[in-house]
Amino acid sequence: MKTFLDRIVRIWKTDQALVLTGFNLFCALVFLLTADPFGLFRRTYGNADPFFPYSTSELERIQIGRRGYETVLEKRNGTWVVDVRGISGRSDERKVFYFLNMILNLRKFFLLETDSGKREEYGLAGDELRLEVETGSGEISALEIGIAGAGGNGAAVRTPTTGEIWLVEENLNAAAGRGDEEFFFSKRPFSESLDPQEIHTILIFSPKNPESVFEWRRTSREEWEQVRGNRNDLCGPKECGTWIAQTLNVSADRILKKPFREKVLPLAPTEGISVEFRTDSDSIHKFEWIGTTEQKEPVFKTETDSVFFVMEPSFLDRFRKPTANEGPRF
């Protein structure tokens, strides 16, 4: 000990600046470890352990819902598809990605209970939402979702494997649609991946009057030619591109899926519209007016009879002649 002190004294006498620098560094290190002014060692919600330690690219299948009323989100060829008891359709990808990111942000930070003895107090009595996540490697993880936190923020969740009940900051019930089975279905009749520039032919006709056909073909990048019928008021040589973009971007007021909760009334013999877009890849995208709701809203279908699109009544105006007020004319 004496030898060590003698060495310090010699260093102090020969190089006081070095000793002061070392002492200051030592004090700074002690301050950082004890005060942690930058939060480097502080445990927060954001750096706590995740419930689902995966990346978005690893997820292949998500199941959410109450027992017997589950909604399945499944990745097929890189695209998320919705399936509800055998009824499949395109997903609203914005809602899906928001939900996926929320799932991956869930953290084990606020532990409420270490066992399930009080699960009923947290809305986990057996009729709760159940979230199941599956990765491409087949790994499956689950979480049960109970009541929301104060003011609707956050939610109580339970891990089935441990029985622990946690409070998470995310509002899972809202992000999952609060049990609405149509929530994740896309309200857009046409896929967002359909490029307007790939469309080379437009057909509009009445299925009940096949002779009444209107057809346009692209002659250049910006110009179109009507080859059948006489409806330049609908799609002029230089306006077809705008009309296509507006039609592809339209969103339904709501969707209907089987079993239909609303009655779809059949059209009159003189009514009906079928629209076809044909693309460079030889695919055909159909959109057909098939009926109305009891509130006179037009109901359209695309490639399936299982999901219908309820449009605003004004949507039919884009098919009407300028002088017609009572309905589309073909």
RABELCOR-V864531 format. One record per residue. N is the residue number from 1. D_FIRST is the distance of its C-alpha to the first C-alpha in Angstrom with 2 decimals. Layout:
n=(N	N)
d_first=(D_FIRST	D_FIRST)
This chain:
n=(1	2	3	4	5	6	7	8	9	10	11	12	13	14	15	16	17	18	19	20	21	22	23	24	25	26	27	28	29	30	31	32	33	34	35	36	37	38	39	40	41	42	43	44	45	46	47	48	49	50	51	52	53	54	55	56	57	58	59	60	61	62	63	64	65	66	67	68	69	70	71	72	73	74	75	76	77	78	79	80	81	82	83	84	85	86	87	88	89	90	91	92	93	94	95	96	97	98	99	100	101	102	103	104	105	106	107	108	109	110	111	112	113	114	115	116	117	118	119	120	121	122	123	124	125	126	127	128	129	130	131	132	133	134	135	136	137	138	139	140	141	142	143	144	145	146	147	148	149	150	151	152	153	154	155	156	157	158	159	160	161	162	163	164	165	166	167	168	169	170	171	172	173	174	175	176	177	178	179	180	181	182	183	184	185	186	187	188	189	190	191	192	193	194	195	196	197	198	199	200	201	202	203	204	205	206	207	208	209	210	211	212	213	214	215	216	217	218	219	220	221	222	223	224	225	226	227	228	229	230	231	232	233	234	235	236	237	238	239	240	241	242	243	244	245	246	247	248	249	250	251	252	253	254	255	256	257	258	259	260	261	262	263	264	265	266	267	268	269	270	271	272	273	274	275	276	277	278	279	280	281	282	283	284	285	286	287	288	289	290	291	292	293	294	295	296	297	298	299	300	301	302	303	304	305	306	307	308	309	310	311	312	313	314	315	316	317	318	319	320	321	322	323	324	325	326	327	328	329	330)
d_first=(0.00	3.80	5.40	5.12	6.31	8.59	9.89	10.76	12.44	14.34	15.50	16.60	18.52	20.12	20.90	20.78	23.29	21.16	18.29	21.00	22.68	19.70	19.09	22.84	22.98	20.30	22.37	25.55	24.41	23.52	26.95	28.81	27.47	28.23	31.36	32.88	35.32	37.08	37.53	35.66	34.33	37.12	39.61	43.15	46.64	46.81	43.75	44.37	45.71	49.40	52.15	53.69	51.14	53.81	55.14	58.66	59.85	58.91	61.14	64.63	66.05	65.57	67.48	67.63	69.95	71.10	72.30	75.64	75.32	72.63	72.48	71.19	69.77	69.84	69.02	71.97	71.98	69.25	71.17	70.58	73.65	74.35	75.96	77.19	78.95	80.45	81.30	79.41	79.18	77.17	74.11	73.17	70.21	68.69	68.54	67.26	64.39	63.42	63.37	61.39	58.69	58.52	58.11	55.21	53.52	53.49	50.00	48.49	46.90	48.85	49.15	51.98	52.56	51.02	54.40	58.05	59.19	59.81	61.06	64.41	62.76	61.58	64.92	63.96	66.75	68.21	70.24	67.33	66.95	65.21	63.42	63.10	61.47	62.09	60.57	62.24	60.41	61.95	58.91	60.10	58.20	59.79	59.30	61.55	62.19	62.92	63.68	62.57	60.01	60.88	63.27	63.81	60.36	58.37	59.34	58.25	57.84	57.33	55.95	58.38	55.89	53.40	55.59	53.04	54.59	53.03	54.01	54.24	54.82	57.71	61.32	62.37	65.75	66.92	65.67	67.51	70.75	70.76	72.77	75.33	76.41	77.69	74.50	73.08	76.48	77.19	79.90	80.74	83.76	82.67	79.40	77.10	76.90	80.64	80.89	84.00	84.38	84.96	87.99	91.25	93.86	94.50	97.09	98.24	101.05	102.42	102.11	105.39	107.13	105.92	108.43	106.69	103.86	101.99	100.01	97.93	96.45	93.91	95.51	92.49	88.97	90.28	93.93	95.83	99.45	101.34	103.31	104.80	105.93	106.06	103.01	101.65	100.97	98.30	96.68	97.93	97.40	94.33	93.22	92.64	89.02	88.26	90.23	88.32	84.91	85.91	87.24	84.21	81.84	83.80	82.09	83.92	83.99	82.98	83.42	85.30	84.49	86.29	87.15	88.32	87.89	90.40	93.96	94.80	98.44	100.42	101.78	105.42	107.40	107.30	103.54	100.60	98.39	96.57	94.25	93.05	90.58	90.76	87.97	87.47	85.81	89.10	87.65	89.70	88.20	90.66	90.82	93.77	95.14	96.19	96.74	95.86	94.19	96.22	94.96	96.57	93.27	93.70	91.96	91.04	89.74	88.18	87.60	87.47	89.66	86.66	85.12	87.32	86.54	88.00	88.54	89.45	93.28	92.97	91.60	95.19	96.12	94.68	97.44	100.30	102.98	102.91	106.18	105.31	103.97	104.66	102.72	101.98	105.02	105.44)
